[in-house]
Amino acid sequence: MVINLSEQHSLVSNWVGELRSTEIQTDRMRFRRNLERIAEVAAYEISQQLEWEEVEIQTPLGIANCKRLKEQPVLATILRAGLPMHTGMLNYFDRADNAFISAYRKHKHDGSYEINLEYMSCPPLEGRIVIISDPMLATGSSLVKTIQFMKNDGAPAQIHIVAAIACTVGIEYVQMEEPDATIWCGEIDDELTAKGYIVPGLGDAGDLAFGTKMQM
C-alpha cells in the first residue's frame, strides 16, 4: 500500500514545496524542520492503524477510561539524511525503541554505484512494528538492503516506510522486494536520473540538512 500525503491537500504540500525551493533550502534549520513536520504527520497517520488498548487512569478527581498504544514501535532511520525525519517520528512516538543504520552509495569510476551498509544498532525486531524514515525513496535499493539486513535480527510483524519524496521507480522496486511494507510519502515524482537522483526532487537531502560531505 502507498499513501501519498499530498493528495489530501494539507500543509504537507506546503512543506514539500519549501523543501524543493532553492531559495528556502538555504535555511538549513527550516529544511530540517520541514522534514520533521512531514514525519510528524506521517506518525499521526500511522498511529491510527496500530492497535490500542483501554486503560484506567487515576486523575486528581477520579478514574478516567483512556486508550494507549498496545505496543510501541521501533523507529529506524538511515544515517545521516534520515535524522530530521527520525526526530519528527520520535516527537510523536516518544516511548518507541530506536534503530540506526549506516547505508550509503559508493560511486564507481564508470558512473555506477553500490550500496554499502556498515553499521546497525537496533533492538530485537521479531514480531515488532518497524517504521523506517528516509527523506528520499529514489531507486529503493538502499532501503531494501536495509530492511533485509534488519531482518537478520528477526522478522517484523509490520514495516512502514516514511519518505518526504518518493519516485515511482523506487516504489515499484520496494513493492516487488518487500510487498507487505506500507509506504507513506509527502509526494511522488516519476523521473529518476542515471545517477539515481529524483527529478524534480529536491537535491541531496543530507547535504541540505547538514552540509556537504567528502565523497567516498
N, C-alpha and C positions, 0 to 999 in steps of 0.2 A: 504494500500500500504506500502511496506517495501523497503527502499533504503539502500543497503549496500555500503558505500562509498569506501571500499577497493576493490570492483570489478572493479573500474576504474584504478587500478594500479597507484595511485597517491602518493604524500607524506604522505597521511593519513596512508598508510600501514606502512611507516617508524615510524610514531609517535605511532601507535598501538603497534608495535614491541618493542619500547622503554618503553612504559607503562607496558608491560608484563615482561621485563627483570629485574631479581632480582639484577643485578649489577647496572643498571641505576636507579632503583627505590630508591636507597639510596640517590639520589639527589632530595630532595623534590621540590625544585624550578623548576627543569626540568620536574618533574612529573606533577606539576600543569600547567606548560606552555604547555605541550603536550595536556592536556585536553582542555585548552583554544584554541589551534590551531585546534583541531578537531571540536570544536564548531564553530569556525570562518568559517571553510569550509562549515559546515552544514548551517550556517546562510546565506552564499552567495548562496548556492544551493536553500534554501527555498525562498530566495528573488526573484528568477526567477519565482516562482509560484504564487506570490502575485500580486495584482492589482496595476497598475501605472497610473499616470495622467500627461498630458503635462502642463507645466507652463512656463511663460515668466520670464526670469531672467535678471535684469539690470546689465550689465558689464560696466567697465570704458569707453568702446568704442561703446556700443550699446545694443541691445536686443538679448538674446540667448534663443532659444526654448529648454527647458530641460525637463527631466522626473523626477518625485519623487514618492515615495510610496503614494498611495492613503490613506492608513490607517496604523498607527503604531501598531505593535503587542503588546501583553502582554507577557513579558518574565517571566516564572515561574521556580523555582527550589526547590528541596527538600534539606533542610539543613541536614548536613553540607557538605556532599560529593559533592553536585551539584554546590558549589560556583565557582570553577575554570571554569567550562563549562558555567555557567551563565555569568561570566566575559567575556568569549570569545564571547558569543552571544551579550552582551551589547557593545562590541568593534565595532560591525558592525551595530546593530540596536540601535544606541546611543541615539535616542529620544524615545525609547519604554517605556511603563509603565512596572512596575515590580511587581511580586508576589513571596512571600516566604512562604514555608510550612515546618513545622516540622513534620517529619514522621520517625519512626524507628521501628526496630524489637525488641519486648520484649520477650526474650527467657524464656521458662519454664523448670522445672526440668526434664520433660520427653523428652527433646530434641526438642519439637515443639516450635513454636513462634506465636505471634500475632502482628499485625501492630497497633502501637499506633500513633495517629495523634492528636497533642495537640495545634497547633498554625497555623494560616494563616493570612497573611496580603496581601491584593490584591485589585485592583480597581474593579468596576463592570465589569462583563465578558459577559453580554448579547450581542450576536452578534459580539463578538470580535474574533480576531485571537490570539490563545494562543499557545506559544511554550514552552514546558516543557523540561528542560535538567536535566539529572541524569546520572552519569558515567556508572552505571551498570543496565541493564534491565535483572534481573535474573528470579524470579518467576512471576514478573509483579503485584504481589498483592499490594505492597505499592503504585505503580504508579496508578493502577486502583482506589484504595481507595482515593488517592489524587485527581484524576480527578472527581470522584463522589462528593467529598467534595467541590471542587471548583465550581461545577455546582449548588450548593446551592446559589451562587451569580449570577446566570444567565447562560444560555446555550450559549457556544461559537459557532461562525459560523464555525471555523476550529480549529482542535487540531493537533499540530505537536509535536512529541516526539523525542528528540535527546539523544542518548546514545553512549558512547565510545565503549562498548562491550555489545551485547545483546545475550540472549540464546533463542533457538528456542521454548523452553517451555514457557518462558515469552512472547515472540512474539505472540504465539498462544493464550495465555490467554488474552492479551490485545486486540487482534483482535476479540475474542469472546465477550468480555465485552464492548469494545469501537470500533466497526467496522469502524467508519468513521475517526478514527485517522490515521495519516501518521507517520510511524516510520523511523527515519534516524539513522543509526548506523555506527560506524567505522569498526566493524567486527562482525560476528555472530559465536558463539560457540554452540555446540549441547548437551553438558553434564552439568548436574546440580547435586550437591551433596545432600544428605539427609537434610543437614542444609541450603540448598538454595544458595550455592555458585557456580558460574560458573567455569567450567573446560574446557580448561586450565585457562581461565580468566586472572586475574592479582592480585588477593588478595582483601584486603579491601581498596577501593579507598579513603575513608575518612581518615583512619589511615595513608596511604601512603602520602596523601596530607598535613595532619595537625598534625599527631602524634597519638599515641594510646590513647584510651579513656577508662574510667571506665565503666565496664559492668553494664547495668541497669537491 
